[in-house]
């Protein structure tokens, strides 16, 4: 295959419809609505066959250019087959065709709204599911799973062509950031049909092997290197996964299950538990076709994220950084001595930073990035003037003597020396009692409330002071959830 660039891929793929951007967070747009009894809906890429009167038995998705059936069987509902009493088609002004199916399941305790959408001129199909508890008792749906089924036959443990040539690759983390360096999330369909999903994750307490029945990622590239499909899950309402797994059919045959929704490791949390009268709309499952292999699949994912507003602002041009951290003896001290004022005086001086700036200039970097050590206390976001001199003088020196910008490590509320902030910024429990900080538990036990107005205002004030002093780039670390408030 010829090498691909972003420019020539986007030229081949065309623009993605912005209508699909809105589908994950808004209801169906104004459209011409009419009853629909079932049948086939299609565009130039996909043909979708639905039978709402039969609870979506014999559902099909066919990739028109190749003739490949991506789904061919009864749609799978873990909570039982719905009785769709309200089936409509909707034709939008832009040509998007939508099918809306609604009806009860579980003896009327659960109401399901199942929606499908096809672009008139782009290679995508969307699906979305909403569940409502119509009963008088909470519904526990932690094992909830819905999806299209593709029956596949194994001969001596192997698939035959054409599916033997296809594999699934996780996006965006083909290699898990905390996993083993040689472990890649590339899986044959045979593996998905016969093996659990496992990966090794590294952490402060060593290695942990995670094993789940479901293969879960933000999206999956499903390709043989020439013909490819992106199966993407998108939600702004909670952490949600594109789940691919397997289902056993009554015939004894195995089926690849994809799309719909799946509760993976209790996420999305809201969809796993519904109170009486409560609804949850799961994120959009988007199926996109493209030509090519893994690389083109990653470009398709990036294009989709860009179309949904996830990307860098125009003109964003971060400098190339030299991080002084690993050459700094302060970092290698045991425990959390990086926060010890005496150790900072010894190992994080103005002379040390000039030495690091010289390294940055020598290898062609554009900025000196200072990790923990430059501030008065860990993550205080207050420059230690007593030790390093005025910050504006420091940034002027960097620019004049080394041609460098200044970039700073600025962790947020989840990882810091909480004593650098007033206690009125600390979290409170449900009884209104303010948390205290036991420094012996470390910086990751911060009681700060990242959502409090006091913390936000003070953090903004400190960052603005640094910006006025010449800071060119902030790196926001410590943004993980660390407790209710």
C-alpha positions as a Markdown table, in Angstrom:
| # | Residue | x | y | z |
|---|---|---|---|---|
| 1 | Unk | 0.0 | 0.0 | 0.0 |
| 2 | Unk | 1.2 | 3.5 | -0.8 |
| 3 | Unk | 2.0 | 5.7 | 2.2 |
| 4 | Unk | -0.9 | 7.9 | 3.3 |
| 5 | Unk | -1.0 | 11.5 | 4.4 |
| 6 | Unk | -3.8 | 13.3 | 6.2 |
| 7 | Unk | -4.4 | 15.4 | 3.2 |
| 8 | Unk | -4.8 | 12.6 | 0.7 |
| 9 | Unk | -6.9 | 10.5 | 3.1 |
| 10 | Unk | -9.3 | 13.4 | 3.8 |
| 11 | Unk | -9.5 | 14.0 | 0.0 |
| 12 | Unk | -10.6 | 10.4 | -0.5 |
| 13 | Unk | -13.0 | 10.2 | 2.4 |
| 14 | Unk | -14.8 | 13.4 | 2.0 |
| 15 | Unk | -16.3 | 15.5 | 4.7 |
| 16 | Unk | -18.2 | 13.8 | 7.5 |
| 17 | Unk | -21.8 | 15.0 | 7.9 |
| 18 | Unk | -22.2 | 17.4 | 10.8 |
| 19 | Unk | -25.7 | 15.9 | 11.4 |
| 20 | Unk | -24.0 | 12.9 | 12.9 |
| 21 | Unk | -22.1 | 15.3 | 15.3 |
| 22 | Unk | -25.3 | 16.2 | 17.0 |
| 23 | Unk | -26.8 | 12.8 | 17.3 |
| 24 | Unk | -25.0 | 11.9 | 20.4 |
| 25 | Unk | -26.4 | 14.8 | 22.5 |
| 26 | Unk | -29.7 | 15.8 | 21.0 |
| 27 | Unk | -32.9 | 14.2 | 20.0 |
| 28 | Unk | -33.8 | 13.7 | 16.4 |
| 29 | Unk | -34.0 | 16.9 | 14.4 |
| 30 | Unk | -37.2 | 18.1 | 12.8 |
| 31 | Unk | -38.0 | 15.7 | 10.1 |
| 32 | Unk | -40.9 | 14.4 | 8.0 |
| 33 | Unk | -42.3 | 11.5 | 10.1 |
| 34 | Unk | -44.3 | 8.6 | 8.8 |
| 35 | Unk | -45.3 | 5.1 | 10.0 |
| 36 | Unk | -42.8 | 2.4 | 9.0 |
| 37 | Unk | -43.5 | -1.3 | 9.0 |
| 38 | Unk | -40.0 | -2.5 | 8.3 |
| 39 | Unk | -37.9 | -3.5 | 5.3 |
| 40 | Unk | -34.7 | -2.1 | 3.8 |
| 41 | Unk | -33.1 | 1.3 | 4.1 |
| 42 | Unk | -29.8 | 2.1 | 2.4 |
| 43 | Unk | -27.3 | 4.5 | 1.0 |
| 44 | Unk | -24.5 | 3.8 | -1.4 |
| 45 | Unk | -22.4 | 2.1 | 1.4 |
| 46 | Unk | -24.7 | 0.2 | 3.7 |
| 47 | Unk | -28.0 | -1.6 | 3.4 |
| 48 | Unk | -29.9 | -2.1 | 6.7 |
| 49 | Unk | -32.7 | -4.6 | 6.9 |
| 50 | Unk | -35.0 | -4.3 | 10.0 |
| 51 | Unk | -38.2 | -6.2 | 11.0 |
| 52 | Unk | -39.7 | -4.2 | 14.0 |
| 53 | Unk | -42.9 | -6.3 | 14.0 |
| 54 | Unk | -40.8 | -9.3 | 14.8 |
| 55 | Unk | -38.6 | -7.7 | 17.4 |
| 56 | Unk | -35.7 | -7.1 | 15.0 |
| 57 | Unk | -35.2 | -10.8 | 14.2 |
| 58 | Unk | -33.3 | -11.4 | 11.0 |
| 59 | Unk | -31.5 | -8.1 | 11.1 |
| 60 | Unk | -29.0 | -7.4 | 8.4 |
| 61 | Unk | -26.3 | -4.9 | 7.6 |
| 62 | Unk | -24.6 | -5.3 | 4.2 |
| 63 | Unk | -21.6 | -3.4 | 3.0 |
| 64 | Unk | -22.9 | -2.7 | -0.6 |
| 65 | Unk | -19.5 | -2.2 | -2.4 |
| 66 | Unk | -18.0 | -5.5 | -1.2 |
| 67 | Unk | -21.2 | -7.5 | -0.5 |
| 68 | Unk | -19.9 | -8.4 | 3.0 |
| 69 | Unk | -22.7 | -9.0 | 5.6 |
| 70 | Unk | -21.6 | -7.3 | 8.8 |
| 71 | Unk | -24.7 | -8.4 | 10.6 |
| 72 | Unk | -27.0 | -11.3 | 9.7 |
| 73 | Unk | -29.3 | -12.6 | 12.4 |
| 74 | Unk | -31.6 | -11.8 | 15.3 |
| 75 | Unk | -30.6 | -8.5 | 17.0 |
| 76 | Unk | -29.4 | -9.4 | 20.5 |
| 77 | Unk | -31.1 | -7.9 | 23.6 |
| 78 | Unk | -29.9 | -9.1 | 27.0 |
| 79 | Unk | -33.2 | -8.0 | 28.7 |
| 80 | Unk | -35.5 | -9.9 | 26.3 |
| 81 | Unk | -37.0 | -9.1 | 22.9 |
| 82 | Unk | -38.9 | -5.8 | 22.8 |
| 83 | Unk | -42.4 | -5.5 | 21.3 |
| 84 | Unk | -42.1 | -2.5 | 19.0 |
| 85 | Unk | -45.5 | -0.8 | 19.0 |
| 86 | Unk | -44.3 | 2.6 | 17.6 |
| 87 | Unk | -42.3 | 2.4 | 14.4 |
| 88 | Unk | -41.6 | 5.4 | 12.3 |
| 89 | Unk | -39.3 | 6.7 | 9.6 |
| 90 | Unk | -38.0 | 10.2 | 9.6 |
| 91 | Unk | -36.5 | 12.0 | 6.6 |
| 92 | Unk | -34.6 | 15.1 | 7.4 |
| 93 | Unk | -34.1 | 18.1 | 5.1 |
| 94 | Unk | -30.5 | 17.2 | 4.6 |
| 95 | Unk | -31.5 | 13.7 | 3.3 |
| 96 | Unk | -30.6 | 11.8 | 6.4 |
| 97 | Unk | -32.9 | 8.8 | 6.8 |
| 98 | Unk | -33.8 | 7.7 | 10.4 |
| 99 | Unk | -35.8 | 4.8 | 11.8 |
| 100 | Unk | -37.3 | 5.2 | 15.3 |
| 101 | Unk | -38.6 | 2.1 | 17.0 |
| 102 | Unk | -40.2 | 2.2 | 20.5 |
| 103 | Unk | -41.9 | -0.4 | 22.7 |
| 104 | Unk | -41.9 | -2.4 | 25.9 |
| 105 | Unk | -39.7 | -5.2 | 27.1 |
| 106 | Unk | -39.5 | -7.3 | 30.3 |
| 107 | Unk | -43.2 | -7.5 | 30.6 |
| 108 | Unk | -43.6 | -3.8 | 30.4 |
| 109 | Unk | -41.1 | -2.8 | 33.1 |
| 110 | Unk | -38.7 | -1.5 | 30.5 |
| 111 | Unk | -39.3 | 0.8 | 27.6 |
| 112 | Unk | -36.8 | 0.8 | 24.7 |
| 113 | Unk | -36.3 | 3.5 | 22.0 |
| 114 | Unk | -34.0 | 2.1 | 19.3 |
| 115 | Unk | -32.9 | 4.5 | 16.6 |
| 116 | Unk | -31.0 | 4.1 | 13.4 |
| 117 | Unk | -29.7 | 6.7 | 11.0 |
| 118 | Unk | -28.1 | 6.6 | 7.5 |
| 119 | Unk | -26.3 | 9.5 | 5.8 |
| 120 | Unk | -27.6 | 10.2 | 2.3 |
| 121 | Unk | -24.1 | 10.6 | 0.8 |
| 122 | Unk | -21.5 | 9.7 | 3.4 |
| 123 | Unk | -20.2 | 6.1 | 4.3 |
| 124 | Unk | -21.8 | 5.9 | 7.8 |
| 125 | Unk | -24.7 | 4.3 | 9.7 |
| 126 | Unk | -25.6 | 5.2 | 13.3 |
| 127 | Unk | -27.5 | 3.4 | 16.1 |
| 128 | Unk | -28.6 | 4.7 | 19.5 |
| 129 | Unk | -30.6 | 3.1 | 22.3 |
| 130 | Unk | -32.6 | 4.7 | 25.1 |
| 131 | Unk | -33.9 | 2.8 | 28.1 |
| 132 | Unk | -36.7 | 3.9 | 30.5 |
| 133 | Unk | -37.7 | 2.1 | 33.7 |
| 134 | Unk | -41.5 | 2.0 | 33.5 |
| 135 | Unk | -41.9 | -0.2 | 36.7 |
| 136 | Unk | -42.1 | 0.6 | 40.4 |
| 137 | Unk | -38.8 | -1.0 | 41.4 |
| 138 | Unk | -35.2 | 0.0 | 40.4 |
| 139 | Unk | -33.8 | -2.0 | 37.5 |
| 140 | Unk | -30.2 | -3.4 | 37.9 |
| 141 | Unk | -28.8 | -3.7 | 34.4 |
| 142 | Unk | -25.1 | -4.2 | 35.1 |
| 143 | Unk | -24.9 | -7.0 | 32.6 |
| 144 | Unk | -26.8 | -5.1 | 30.0 |
| 145 | Unk | -25.7 | -5.9 | 26.4 |
| 146 | Unk | -27.3 | -5.3 | 23.0 |
| 147 | Unk | -25.8 | -5.6 | 19.6 |
| 148 | Unk | -25.8 | -6.8 | 16.0 |
| 149 | Unk | -24.8 | -10.4 | 15.4 |
| 150 | Unk | -22.7 | -11.9 | 12.7 |
| 151 | Unk | -22.7 | -15.7 | 12.7 |
| 152 | Unk | -19.3 | -17.2 | 12.0 |
| 153 | Unk | -18.3 | -20.8 | 11.6 |
| 154 | Unk | -15.1 | -22.2 | 13.0 |
| 155 | Unk | -13.4 | -25.2 | 11.4 |
| 156 | Unk | -10.8 | -26.8 | 13.6 |
| 157 | Unk | -10.7 | -23.6 | 15.6 |
| 158 | Unk | -10.2 | -21.3 | 12.6 |
| 159 | Unk | -12.3 | -19.1 | 10.4 |
| 160 | Unk | -12.4 | -19.4 | 6.6 |
| 161 | Unk | -12.1 | -16.6 | 4.1 |
| 162 | Unk | -13.0 | -13.7 | 3.9 |
| 163 | Unk | -13.2 | -13.2 | 7.7 |
| 164 | Unk | -10.0 | -15.0 | 8.4 |
| 165 | Unk | -8.2 | -12.1 | 6.9 |
| 166 | Unk | -9.8 | -9.4 | 9.1 |
| 167 | Unk | -8.7 | -8.3 | 12.5 |
| 168 | Unk | -9.8 | -5.8 | 15.1 |
| 169 | Unk | -7.5 | -3.1 | 16.4 |
| 170 | Unk | -8.3 | -0.9 | 19.4 |
| 171 | Unk | -8.5 | 2.9 | 19.0 |
| 172 | Unk | -7.0 | 5.2 | 20.2 |
| 173 | Unk | -4.9 | 2.9 | 22.3 |
| 174 | Unk | -3.6 | 0.2 | 20.1 |
| 175 | Unk | -1.0 | -0.2 | 22.9 |
| 176 | Unk | -2.4 | 0.5 | 26.4 |
| 177 | Unk | -0.5 | 3.4 | 28.0 |
| 178 | Unk | -0.1 | 1.5 | 31.2 |
| 179 | Unk | 0.4 | -1.9 | 29.6 |
| 180 | Unk | 3.3 | -4.1 | 28.6 |
| 181 | Unk | 5.5 | -2.5 | 25.9 |
| 182 | Unk | 5.1 | -5.4 | 23.5 |
| 183 | Unk | 1.4 | -5.9 | 24.0 |
| 184 | Unk | -0.7 | -4.6 | 21.1 |
| 185 | Unk | -4.5 | -4.6 | 20.9 |
| 186 | Unk | -4.7 | -6.4 | 17.6 |
| 187 | Unk | -7.1 | -9.3 | 17.6 |
| 188 | Unk | -8.3 | -11.8 | 15.0 |
| 189 | Unk | -12.0 | -12.6 | 14.9 |
| 190 | Unk | -11.1 | -16.1 | 16.0 |
| 191 | Unk | -9.6 | -14.7 | 19.2 |
| 192 | Unk | -12.7 | -12.6 | 19.9 |
| 193 | Unk | -14.9 | -15.7 | 19.4 |
| 194 | Unk | -12.8 | -18.0 | 21.6 |
| 195 | Unk | -10.8 | -16.0 | 24.1 |
| 196 | Unk | -11.4 | -13.4 | 26.8 |
| 197 | Unk | -9.9 | -10.0 | 26.5 |
| 198 | Unk | -6.8 | -9.6 | 28.6 |
| 199 | Unk | -4.1 | -7.1 | 29.0 |
| 200 | Unk | -1.4 | -6.4 | 31.5 |
| 201 | Unk | -1.4 | -3.1 | 33.2 |
| 202 | Unk | 1.5 | -1.5 | 35.1 |
| 203 | Unk | 0.9 | 0.5 | 38.3 |
| 204 | Unk | 2.6 | 1.7 | 41.5 |
| 205 | Unk | 2.0 | -1.8 | 43.1 |
| 206 | Unk | 3.3 | -3.8 | 40.1 |
| 207 | Unk | 1.7 | -5.5 | 37.2 |
| 208 | Unk | -2.0 | -6.4 | 37.1 |
| 209 | Unk | -3.6 | -8.7 | 34.6 |
| 210 | Unk | -7.1 | -7.5 | 33.5 |
| 211 | Unk | -9.3 | -10.1 | 32.1 |
| 212 | Unk | -12.9 | -9.4 | 30.8 |
| 213 | Unk | -15.3 | -11.2 | 28.5 |
| 214 | Unk | -15.8 | -8.1 | 26.4 |
| 215 | Unk | -13.3 | -6.4 | 24.1 |
| 216 | Unk | -13.7 | -2.8 | 24.9 |
| 217 | Unk | -12.2 | 0.4 | 23.4 |
| 218 | Unk | -13.3 | 3.9 | 22.3 |
| 219 | Unk | -13.5 | 2.5 | 18.8 |
| 220 | Unk | -12.4 | -0.5 | 16.8 |
| 221 | Unk | -10.9 | -0.7 | 13.3 |
| 222 | Unk | -12.1 | -3.8 | 11.6 |
| 223 | Unk | -10.1 | -4.4 | 8.4 |
| 224 | Unk | -8.3 | -6.8 | 6.2 |
| 225 | Unk | -5.9 | -4.1 | 5.0 |
| 226 | Unk | -8.0 | -3.1 | 2.0 |
| 227 | Unk | -11.6 | -2.9 | 3.2 |
| 228 | Unk | -12.2 | -1.4 | 6.6 |
| 229 | Unk | -14.9 | -0.4 | 9.0 |
| 230 | Unk | -14.7 | 1.8 | 12.1 |
| 231 | Unk | -17.0 | 0.9 | 15.0 |
| 232 | Unk | -17.1 | 3.9 | 17.3 |
| 233 | Unk | -19.0 | 4.6 | 20.5 |
| 234 | Unk | -19.5 | 8.3 | 21.3 |
| 235 | Unk | -21.1 | 9.7 | 24.5 |
| 236 | Unk | -20.8 | 13.1 | 26.3 |
| 237 | Unk | -22.9 | 11.8 | 29.1 |
| 238 | Unk | -20.5 | 9.3 | 30.7 |
| 239 | Unk | -17.7 | 6.9 | 30.1 |
| 240 | Unk | -18.8 | 4.4 | 27.5 |
| 241 | Unk | -17.1 | 1.8 | 25.4 |
| 242 | Unk | -17.4 | 0.3 | 22.0 |
| 243 | Unk | -17.8 | -3.3 | 23.0 |
| 244 | Unk | -17.1 | -6.3 | 20.7 |
| 245 | Unk | -17.7 | -9.8 | 22.1 |
| 246 | Unk | -19.4 | -13.1 | 21.2 |
| 247 | Unk | -22.8 | -14.7 | 21.6 |
| 248 | Unk | -23.8 | -18.3 | 21.3 |
| 249 | Unk | -26.7 | -19.1 | 18.9 |
| 250 | Unk | -29.3 | -21.7 | 19.4 |
| 251 | Unk | -27.7 | -23.7 | 16.5 |
| 252 | Unk | -24.5 | -23.9 | 18.5 |
| 253 | Unk | -22.8 | -21.5 | 16.2 |
| 254 | Unk | -20.8 | -18.6 | 17.5 |
| 255 | Unk | -21.6 | -15.0 | 16.5 |
| 256 | Unk | -19.6 | -11.9 | 16.6 |
| 257 | Unk | -21.5 | -9.2 | 18.6 |
| 258 | Unk | -20.9 | -5.5 | 18.1 |
| 259 | Unk | -22.6 | -2.2 | 18.3 |
| 260 | Unk | -25.7 | -1.5 | 20.5 |
| 261 | Unk | -24.4 | -0.9 | 24.0 |
| 262 | Unk | -22.5 | -2.8 | 26.6 |
| 263 | Unk | -21.9 | -2.2 | 30.3 |
| 264 | Unk | -18.1 | -2.7 | 30.7 |
| 265 | Unk | -16.6 | -2.8 | 34.2 |
| 266 | Unk | -19.7 | -0.9 | 35.5 |
| 267 | Unk | -19.5 | 1.8 | 32.9 |
| 268 | Unk | -21.5 | 3.8 | 31.9 |
| 269 | Unk | -22.6 | 4.0 | 35.5 |
| 270 | Unk | -26.0 | 5.6 | 34.8 |
| 271 | Unk | -27.0 | 2.9 | 32.4 |
| 272 | Unk | -26.3 | 0.1 | 34.8 |
| 273 | Unk | -29.0 | 1.2 | 37.3 |
| 274 | Unk | -32.3 | 2.8 | 36.5 |
| 275 | Unk | -34.7 | 4.1 | 39.2 |
| 276 | Unk | -38.5 | 4.0 | 38.6 |
| 277 | Unk | -39.3 | 6.5 | 35.8 |
| 278 | Unk | -35.7 | 7.2 | 35.0 |
| 279 | Unk | -34.3 | 7.1 | 31.5 |
| 280 | Unk | -30.8 | 6.7 | 30.1 |
| 281 | Unk | -29.8 | 7.4 | 26.5 |
| 282 | Unk | -26.6 | 5.5 | 25.6 |
| 283 | Unk | -24.1 | 7.0 | 23.3 |
| 284 | Unk | -24.1 | 6.8 | 19.5 |
| 285 | Unk | -22.7 | 3.7 | 17.9 |
| 286 | Unk | -21.3 | 4.8 | 14.5 |
| 287 | Unk | -20.3 | 2.4 | 11.8 |
| 288 | Unk | -18.1 | 4.0 | 9.1 |
| 289 | Unk | -16.6 | 2.4 | 6.0 |
| 290 | Unk | -13.2 | 3.3 | 4.5 |
| 291 | Unk | -10.7 | 1.9 | 2.1 |
| 292 | Unk | -7.4 | 0.7 | 3.5 |
| 293 | Unk | -6.0 | -0.7 | 6.8 |
| 294 | Unk | -5.2 | 0.3 | 10.3 |
| 295 | Unk | -3.6 | 3.6 | 9.4 |
| 296 | Unk | -6.6 | 4.8 | 7.4 |
| 297 | Unk | -8.9 | 3.6 | 10.3 |
| 298 | Unk | -7.0 | 5.9 | 12.7 |
| 299 | Unk | -7.4 | 8.8 | 10.2 |
| 300 | Unk | -11.1 | 8.1 | 10.0 |
| 301 | Unk | -11.3 | 8.1 | 13.8 |
| 302 | Unk | -9.4 | 11.4 | 14.0 |
| 303 | Unk | -11.6 | 12.9 | 11.3 |
| 304 | Unk | -14.7 | 11.9 | 13.2 |
| 305 | Unk | -13.4 | 13.4 | 16.5 |
| 306 | Unk | -12.5 | 16.6 | 14.7 |
| 307 | Unk | -16.0 | 16.8 | 13.2 |
| 308 | Unk | -17.4 | 16.5 | 16.7 |
| 309 | Unk | -15.3 | 19.4 | 18.0 |
| 310 | Unk | -12.4 | 17.5 | 19.6 |
| 311 | Unk | -9.1 | 19.0 | 18.5 |
| 312 | Unk | -6.8 | 21.9 | 18.8 |
| 313 | Unk | -7.9 | 25.5 | 18.2 |
| 314 | Unk | -6.7 | 27.1 | 14.9 |
| 315 | Unk | -3.1 | 28.3 | 15.2 |
| 316 | Unk | -2.3 | 26.0 | 18.1 |
| 317 | Unk | 1.5 | 25.4 | 17.9 |
| 318 | Unk | 3.0 | 24.1 | 21.1 |
| 319 | Unk | 6.7 | 24.3 | 21.4 |
| 320 | Unk | 9.0 | 21.3 | 21.4 |
| 321 | Unk | 10.0 | 20.8 | 25.0 |
| 322 | Unk | 13.0 | 19.6 | 26.9 |
| 323 | Unk | 11.8 | 18.1 | 30.2 |
| 324 | Unk | 14.4 | 18.5 | 32.9 |
| 325 | Unk | 12.7 | 15.9 | 35.2 |
| 326 | Unk | 14.7 | 12.8 | 34.5 |
| 327 | Unk | 18.1 | 14.5 | 34.6 |
| 328 | Unk | 17.2 | 16.2 | 37.9 |
| 329 | Unk | 18.4 | 14.4 | 41.0 |
| 330 | Unk | 15.3 | 15.7 | 42.9 |
| 331 | Unk | 13.1 | 13.3 | 40.9 |
| 332 | Unk | 15.0 | 10.2 | 42.0 |
| 333 | Unk | 14.7 | 10.8 | 45.7 |
| 334 | Unk | 12.6 | 8.1 | 47.5 |
| 335 | Unk | 9.0 | 8.7 | 48.7 |
| 336 | Unk | 7.7 | 12.2 | 48.1 |
| 337 | Unk | 10.9 | 14.1 | 49.0 |
| 338 | Unk | 10.4 | 16.1 | 45.8 |
| 339 | Unk | 8.2 | 18.3 | 48.0 |
| 340 | Unk | 10.8 | 18.7 | 50.8 |
| 341 | Unk | 11.9 | 22.4 | 50.9 |
| 342 | Unk | 15.5 | 21.4 | 51.9 |
| 343 | Unk | 15.8 | 18.9 | 49.0 |
| 344 | Unk | 14.5 | 21.6 | 46.6 |
| 345 | Unk | 17.1 | 24.0 | 47.8 |
| 346 | Unk | 19.8 | 21.4 | 47.2 |
| 347 | Unk | 18.7 | 19.9 | 43.9 |
| 348 | Unk | 16.5 | 22.5 | 42.1 |
| 349 | Unk | 18.5 | 25.7 | 41.8 |
| 350 | Unk | 18.7 | 28.4 | 39.2 |
| 351 | Unk | 22.1 | 27.0 | 38.2 |
| 352 | Unk | 20.5 | 23.6 | 37.7 |
| 353 | Unk | 17.9 | 25.1 | 35.4 |
| 354 | Unk | 20.5 | 27.0 | 33.4 |
| 355 | Unk | 22.3 | 23.7 | 32.8 |
| 356 | Unk | 19.0 | 22.1 | 31.6 |
| 357 | Unk | 18.3 | 25.1 | 29.4 |
| 358 | Unk | 21.7 | 24.6 | 27.7 |
| 359 | Unk | 20.8 | 21.0 | 26.9 |
| 360 | Unk | 17.4 | 22.1 | 25.5 |
| 361 | Unk | 19.2 | 24.6 | 23.2 |
| 362 | Unk | 21.8 | 22.1 | 22.1 |
| 363 | Unk | 19.2 | 19.6 | 20.8 |
| 364 | Unk | 17.0 | 22.2 | 19.1 |
| 365 | Unk | 14.1 | 22.4 | 21.6 |
| 366 | Unk | 11.9 | 25.5 | 21.8 |
| 367 | Unk | 11.0 | 25.5 | 25.5 |
| 368 | Unk | 12.3 | 24.4 | 28.8 |
| 369 | Unk | 9.6 | 22.4 | 30.6 |
| 370 | Unk | 9.9 | 22.4 | 34.3 |
| 371 | Unk | 8.3 | 19.5 | 36.1 |
| 372 | Unk | 7.9 | 19.3 | 40.0 |
| 373 | Unk | 10.3 | 21.5 | 41.8 |
| 374 | Unk | 9.9 | 25.1 | 40.5 |
| 375 | Unk | 7.0 | 26.1 | 42.8 |
| 376 | Unk | 6.9 | 27.0 | 46.5 |
| 377 | Unk | 5.1 | 23.7 | 47.4 |
| 378 | Unk | 4.2 | 20.8 | 45.1 |
| 379 | Unk | 1.5 | 22.1 | 42.7 |
| 380 | Unk | 1.0 | 25.4 | 44.5 |
| 381 | Unk | 1.4 | 27.2 | 41.1 |
| 382 | Unk | 3.4 | 29.9 | 42.9 |
| 383 | Unk | 6.9 | 30.4 | 41.5 |
| 384 | Unk | 9.6 | 30.0 | 44.3 |
| 385 | Unk | 11.1 | 33.5 | 43.9 |
| 386 | Unk | 13.3 | 33.1 | 47.0 |
| 387 | Unk | 15.1 | 30.1 | 45.4 |
| 388 | Unk | 14.9 | 30.9 | 41.7 |
| 389 | Unk | 14.6 | 34.7 | 41.6 |
| 390 | Unk | 11.6 | 36.6 | 40.0 |
| 391 | Unk | 9.8 | 34.6 | 37.4 |
| 392 | Unk | 9.8 | 37.4 | 34.8 |
| 393 | Unk | 13.5 | 37.7 | 35.2 |
| 394 | Unk | 13.8 | 33.9 | 34.7 |
| 395 | Unk | 11.7 | 33.9 | 31.5 |
| 396 | Unk | 13.6 | 36.9 | 30.1 |
| 397 | Unk | 16.9 | 35.1 | 30.8 |
| 398 | Unk | 15.7 | 31.9 | 29.0 |
| 399 | Unk | 14.6 | 33.9 | 26.0 |
| 400 | Unk | 17.8 | 36.1 | 25.9 |
| 401 | Unk | 20.5 | 33.6 | 26.7 |
| 402 | Unk | 19.0 | 30.3 | 25.3 |
| 403 | Unk | 16.3 | 31.3 | 22.8 |
| 404 | Unk | 13.7 | 29.3 | 24.9 |
| 405 | Unk | 10.2 | 29.7 | 26.1 |
| 406 | Unk | 9.1 | 28.7 | 29.6 |
| 407 | Unk | 6.7 | 25.8 | 30.3 |
| 408 | Unk | 5.4 | 24.7 | 33.6 |
| 409 | Unk | 3.9 | 21.6 | 35.3 |
| 410 | Unk | 0.7 | 22.8 | 37.0 |
| 411 | Unk | -1.2 | 19.9 | 38.5 |
| 412 | Unk | -4.9 | 20.4 | 39.5 |
| 413 | Unk | -6.7 | 19.5 | 42.7 |
| 414 | Unk | -6.3 | 15.8 | 42.5 |
| 415 | Unk | -2.5 | 15.8 | 43.0 |
| 416 | Unk | -0.9 | 18.5 | 45.1 |
| 417 | Unk | 0.4 | 19.7 | 48.4 |
| 418 | Unk | -3.0 | 20.7 | 49.8 |
| 419 | Unk | -1.4 | 22.9 | 52.5 |
| 420 | Unk | -0.6 | 25.4 | 49.6 |
| 421 | Unk | -4.4 | 26.2 | 49.6 |
| 422 | Unk | -6.8 | 27.6 | 52.1 |
| 423 | Unk | -8.9 | 24.9 | 53.9 |
| 424 | Unk | -12.1 | 26.6 | 52.7 |
| 425 | Unk | -11.3 | 25.0 | 49.3 |
| 426 | Unk | -11.4 | 21.5 | 50.8 |
| 427 | Unk | -14.2 | 19.1 | 50.0 |
| 428 | Unk | -17.0 | 18.5 | 52.4 |
| 429 | Unk | -18.8 | 15.2 | 53.1 |
| 430 | Unk | -22.6 | 14.7 | 52.8 |
| 431 | Unk | -23.0 | 16.0 | 56.4 |
| 432 | Unk | -21.3 | 19.3 | 55.7 |
| 433 | Unk | -18.0 | 18.4 | 57.5 |
| 434 | Unk | -14.9 | 19.7 | 55.9 |
| 435 | Unk | -12.2 | 17.1 | 55.1 |
| 436 | Unk | -8.7 | 17.5 | 56.6 |
| 437 | Unk | -5.4 | 16.5 | 54.9 |
| 438 | Unk | -3.1 | 14.0 | 56.4 |
| 439 | Unk | 0.2 | 14.7 | 54.7 |
| 440 | Unk | 1.5 | 11.3 | 55.5 |
| 441 | Unk | -1.0 | 9.9 | 53.0 |
| 442 | Unk | 0.8 | 11.8 | 50.2 |
| 443 | Unk | -0.1 | 14.3 | 47.5 |
| 444 | Unk | -2.6 | 12.0 | 45.8 |
| 445 | Unk | -4.8 | 12.1 | 48.9 |
| 446 | Unk | -5.6 | 15.8 | 48.3 |
| 447 | Unk | -8.9 | 17.0 | 49.9 |
| 448 | Unk | -9.2 | 19.9 | 47.5 |
| 449 | Unk | -12.4 | 20.4 | 45.7 |
| 450 | Unk | -11.7 | 21.1 | 42.1 |
| 451 | Unk | -15.2 | 22.3 | 41.5 |
| 452 | Unk | -15.3 | 24.8 | 44.4 |
| 453 | Unk | -15.6 | 28.5 | 43.4 |
| 454 | Unk | -12.8 | 29.4 | 45.8 |
| 455 | Unk | -10.4 | 26.9 | 44.3 |
| 456 | Unk | -11.2 | 27.8 | 40.7 |
| 457 | Unk | -10.8 | 31.5 | 41.4 |
| 458 | Unk | -7.5 | 31.1 | 43.3 |
| 459 | Unk | -6.1 | 28.7 | 40.7 |
| 460 | Unk | -7.0 | 31.1 | 37.9 |
| 461 | Unk | -5.4 | 34.0 | 39.7 |
| 462 | Unk | -2.1 | 32.1 | 40.2 |
| 463 | Unk | -2.0 | 30.9 | 36.6 |
| 464 | Unk | -2.6 | 34.4 | 35.3 |
| 465 | Unk | 0.2 | 35.7 | 37.4 |
| 466 | Unk | 2.5 | 33.1 | 35.8 |
| 467 | Unk | 1.2 | 34.0 | 32.3 |
| 468 | Unk | 1.9 | 37.6 | 32.9 |
| 469 | Unk | 5.4 | 36.6 | 34.0 |
| 470 | Unk | 6.1 | 34.9 | 30.7 |
| 471 | Unk | 4.8 | 31.4 | 30.9 |
| 472 | Unk | 4.1 | 30.0 | 27.4 |
| 473 | Unk | 2.6 | 26.6 | 28.2 |
| 474 | Unk | 0.9 | 24.9 | 31.2 |
| 475 | Unk | 0.6 | 21.1 | 31.6 |
| 476 | Unk | -2.4 | 20.2 | 33.7 |
| 477 | Unk | -1.7 | 17.0 | 35.6 |
| 478 | Unk | -3.6 | 15.5 | 38.5 |
| 479 | Unk | -7.1 | 15.9 | 36.9 |
| 480 | Unk | -8.5 | 12.5 | 38.0 |
| 481 | Unk | -11.6 | 12.1 | 40.2 |
| 482 | Unk | -10.6 | 11.9 | 43.8 |
| 483 | Unk | -13.8 | 11.9 | 45.8 |
| 484 | Unk | -17.3 | 13.3 | 46.1 |
| 485 | Unk | -18.0 | 16.8 | 47.5 |
